[in-house]
Amino acid sequence: MATTKQLLLLRHAKSSWDDPDLIDFDRPLSGRGLRAAPLVGRELVKRGWLPDLA
């Protein structure tokens, strides 16, 4: 029997635009993003939605 998978689509945390010359990869998180990222992580764990990295 096949295992059902879930696909979770998440948006990245809010980034800082203090330096508009930075490329997106190098752009740091804003204060809001730094606060939100761990909250989202805790919610994923609470719901048992852990990534399968295999």
N, C-alpha and C positions, 0 to 999 in steps of 0.2 A: 504494500500500500504506500502511495506517495505521501511525503510529508508536506503539509501546507506551510508556506513561508509568508512572512509579512514584510512588506516594503515600507519603511519609514522615510518620509521625505522631510528633512529639516533644513531650515534656512540658517545660514551662519549668524553668529551674534553680531550686534551692532558694532561697526568699525569706526575708527576715528578718521576724520578728514582734515585734521590740523595741518598736515603737509600734503597738499594736492599733487605734489610731484612724485609721491611714492606709488609704486605699482601695488595692485591689490594684495599680492602675496606678502608683501612687506608691511602692509598697513596694520598697525596695532588695533586691539579692541578699544572701544571707548569705555568710559566708566560704566555706562549702561550695559554694554556687552560683557564687561568683567563681572558685573553683578548677575546677569541673566544666565550666563553659560553654566555655572554650577547648579543653578535652580533647575535648568532643563535636564542636566545629567542626573540629578537626584530623582526627578520625576520619571525618567526612563527606567532607572533601577527600581523604583517603587512599583511600577507597572510590570516589571519583569521583561522589559523590552531591551535586551542586551544584544549588541551586534555579534554576528557570526563572521569572524574575520578569516575563516578557512576558504 
